Amino acid sequence: MRWFGLVLALVLAGPVRAEDEVLDLARATVTLHDGRTVAVSEGCWLSTPRCLDTAREVRRLQAENEALRQHAGEVPLVKVLVALALGVGLGFTAARLAH
């Protein structure tokens, strides 16, 4: 019953566009489970399944990001300087051969 009231309030609130499981609204008054009402303006709401999927994906991406940071480590300065010297040397050699 509460969901019906929420949907009715959102529909009567103003311009609303719903695509798939996303509800885009201009303004609405929402009644929360504890009875409070909240004025909402310019928002995008996700359905519960979509919200849970998004939260799972965010947690997965955070874990993946942390794993990549741990495995990346720091590149030693010596390796960077050797790579730079090799690149300059090869570039200079290629330029001389081109002439």
MODELLER restraints for C-alpha pairs under 7 A, 6 or more apart:
rsr = mdl.restraints
at = mdl.atoms
rsr.add(forms.Gaussian(group=physical.xy_distance, feature=features.Distance(at['CA:6:A'], at['CA:30:A']), mean=6.20, stdev=0.5))
rsr.add(forms.Gaussian(group=physical.xy_distance, feature=features.Distance(at['CA:6:A'], at['CA:31:A']), mean=6.81, stdev=0.5))
rsr.add(forms.Gaussian(group=physical.xy_distance, feature=features.Distance(at['CA:9:A'], at['CA:28:A']), mean=6.66, stdev=0.5))
rsr.add(forms.Gaussian(group=physical.xy_distance, feature=features.Distance(at['CA:9:A'], at['CA:29:A']), mean=6.44, stdev=0.5))
rsr.add(forms.Gaussian(group=physical.xy_distance, feature=features.Distance(at['CA:9:A'], at['CA:30:A']), mean=6.73, stdev=0.5))
rsr.add(forms.Gaussian(group=physical.xy_distance, feature=features.Distance(at['CA:10:A'], at['CA:28:A']), mean=5.47, stdev=0.5))
rsr.add(forms.Gaussian(group=physical.xy_distance, feature=features.Distance(at['CA:13:A'], at['CA:27:A']), mean=5.95, stdev=0.5))
rsr.add(forms.Gaussian(group=physical.xy_distance, feature=features.Distance(at['CA:13:A'], at['CA:28:A']), mean=4.68, stdev=0.5))
rsr.add(forms.Gaussian(group=physical.xy_distance, feature=features.Distance(at['CA:14:A'], at['CA:26:A']), mean=6.38, stdev=0.5))
rsr.add(forms.Gaussian(group=physical.xy_distance, feature=features.Distance(at['CA:14:A'], at['CA:27:A']), mean=6.30, stdev=0.5))
rsr.add(forms.Gaussian(group=physical.xy_distance, feature=features.Distance(at['CA:15:A'], at['CA:25:A']), mean=6.32, stdev=0.5))
rsr.add(forms.Gaussian(group=physical.xy_distance, feature=features.Distance(at['CA:15:A'], at['CA:26:A']), mean=5.85, stdev=0.5))
rsr.add(forms.Gaussian(group=physical.xy_distance, feature=features.Distance(at['CA:16:A'], at['CA:24:A']), mean=5.82, stdev=0.5))
rsr.add(forms.Gaussian(group=physical.xy_distance, feature=features.Distance(at['CA:16:A'], at['CA:25:A']), mean=4.55, stdev=0.5))
rsr.add(forms.Gaussian(group=physical.xy_distance, feature=features.Distance(at['CA:16:A'], at['CA:26:A']), mean=6.48, stdev=0.5))
rsr.add(forms.Gaussian(group=physical.xy_distance, feature=features.Distance(at['CA:17:A'], at['CA:23:A']), mean=6.12, stdev=0.5))
rsr.add(forms.Gaussian(group=physical.xy_distance, feature=features.Distance(at['CA:17:A'], at['CA:24:A']), mean=5.18, stdev=0.5))
rsr.add(forms.Gaussian(group=physical.xy_distance, feature=features.Distance(at['CA:17:A'], at['CA:25:A']), mean=6.46, stdev=0.5))
rsr.add(forms.Gaussian(group=physical.xy_distance, feature=features.Distance(at['CA:18:A'], at['CA:24:A']), mean=5.99, stdev=0.5))
rsr.add(forms.Gaussian(group=physical.xy_distance, feature=features.Distance(at['CA:21:A'], at['CA:46:A']), mean=6.00, stdev=0.5))
rsr.add(forms.Gaussian(group=physical.xy_distance, feature=features.Distance(at['CA:21:A'], at['CA:47:A']), mean=5.35, stdev=0.5))
rsr.add(forms.Gaussian(group=physical.xy_distance, feature=features.Distance(at['CA:21:A'], at['CA:50:A']), mean=6.57, stdev=0.5))
rsr.add(forms.Gaussian(group=physical.xy_distance, feature=features.Distance(at['CA:22:A'], at['CA:44:A']), mean=6.80, stdev=0.5))
rsr.add(forms.Gaussian(group=physical.xy_distance, feature=features.Distance(at['CA:22:A'], at['CA:45:A']), mean=5.77, stdev=0.5))
rsr.add(forms.Gaussian(group=physical.xy_distance, feature=features.Distance(at['CA:22:A'], at['CA:46:A']), mean=4.75, stdev=0.5))
rsr.add(forms.Gaussian(group=physical.xy_distance, feature=features.Distance(at['CA:22:A'], at['CA:47:A']), mean=6.41, stdev=0.5))
rsr.add(forms.Gaussian(group=physical.xy_distance, feature=features.Distance(at['CA:23:A'], at['CA:44:A']), mean=5.61, stdev=0.5))
rsr.add(forms.Gaussian(group=physical.xy_distance, feature=features.Distance(at['CA:23:A'], at['CA:45:A']), mean=5.00, stdev=0.5))
rsr.add(forms.Gaussian(group=physical.xy_distance, feature=features.Distance(at['CA:23:A'], at['CA:46:A']), mean=6.30, stdev=0.5))
rsr.add(forms.Gaussian(group=physical.xy_distance, feature=features.Distance(at['CA:24:A'], at['CA:43:A']), mean=6.03, stdev=0.5))
rsr.add(forms.Gaussian(group=physical.xy_distance, feature=features.Distance(at['CA:24:A'], at['CA:44:A']), mean=4.50, stdev=0.5))
rsr.add(forms.Gaussian(group=physical.xy_distance, feature=features.Distance(at['CA:24:A'], at['CA:45:A']), mean=6.41, stdev=0.5))
rsr.add(forms.Gaussian(group=physical.xy_distance, feature=features.Distance(at['CA:25:A'], at['CA:42:A']), mean=5.68, stdev=0.5))
rsr.add(forms.Gaussian(group=physical.xy_distance, feature=features.Distance(at['CA:25:A'], at['CA:43:A']), mean=5.56, stdev=0.5))
rsr.add(forms.Gaussian(group=physical.xy_distance, feature=features.Distance(at['CA:25:A'], at['CA:44:A']), mean=6.35, stdev=0.5))
rsr.add(forms.Gaussian(group=physical.xy_distance, feature=features.Distance(at['CA:26:A'], at['CA:41:A']), mean=5.49, stdev=0.5))
rsr.add(forms.Gaussian(group=physical.xy_distance, feature=features.Distance(at['CA:26:A'], at['CA:42:A']), mean=4.42, stdev=0.5))
rsr.add(forms.Gaussian(group=physical.xy_distance, feature=features.Distance(at['CA:26:A'], at['CA:43:A']), mean=6.70, stdev=0.5))
rsr.add(forms.Gaussian(group=physical.xy_distance, feature=features.Distance(at['CA:27:A'], at['CA:40:A']), mean=5.38, stdev=0.5))
rsr.add(forms.Gaussian(group=physical.xy_distance, feature=features.Distance(at['CA:27:A'], at['CA:41:A']), mean=3.99, stdev=0.5))
rsr.add(forms.Gaussian(group=physical.xy_distance, feature=features.Distance(at['CA:27:A'], at['CA:42:A']), mean=5.77, stdev=0.5))
rsr.add(forms.Gaussian(group=physical.xy_distance, feature=features.Distance(at['CA:28:A'], at['CA:39:A']), mean=5.89, stdev=0.5))
rsr.add(forms.Gaussian(group=physical.xy_distance, feature=features.Distance(at['CA:28:A'], at['CA:40:A']), mean=5.15, stdev=0.5))
rsr.add(forms.Gaussian(group=physical.xy_distance, feature=features.Distance(at['CA:28:A'], at['CA:41:A']), mean=6.38, stdev=0.5))
rsr.add(forms.Gaussian(group=physical.xy_distance, feature=features.Distance(at['CA:29:A'], at['CA:37:A']), mean=6.49, stdev=0.5))
rsr.add(forms.Gaussian(group=physical.xy_distance, feature=features.Distance(at['CA:29:A'], at['CA:38:A']), mean=5.58, stdev=0.5))
rsr.add(forms.Gaussian(group=physical.xy_distance, feature=features.Distance(at['CA:29:A'], at['CA:39:A']), mean=4.48, stdev=0.5))
rsr.add(forms.Gaussian(group=physical.xy_distance, feature=features.Distance(at['CA:29:A'], at['CA:40:A']), mean=6.01, stdev=0.5))
rsr.add(forms.Gaussian(group=physical.xy_distance, feature=features.Distance(at['CA:30:A'], at['CA:37:A']), mean=5.42, stdev=0.5))
rsr.add(forms.Gaussian(group=physical.xy_distance, feature=features.Distance(at['CA:30:A'], at['CA:38:A']), mean=5.20, stdev=0.5))
rsr.add(forms.Gaussian(group=physical.xy_distance, feature=features.Distance(at['CA:30:A'], at['CA:39:A']), mean=6.37, stdev=0.5))
rsr.add(forms.Gaussian(group=physical.xy_distance, feature=features.Distance(at['CA:31:A'], at['CA:37:A']), mean=4.33, stdev=0.5))
rsr.add(forms.Gaussian(group=physical.xy_distance, feature=features.Distance(at['CA:31:A'], at['CA:38:A']), mean=6.43, stdev=0.5))
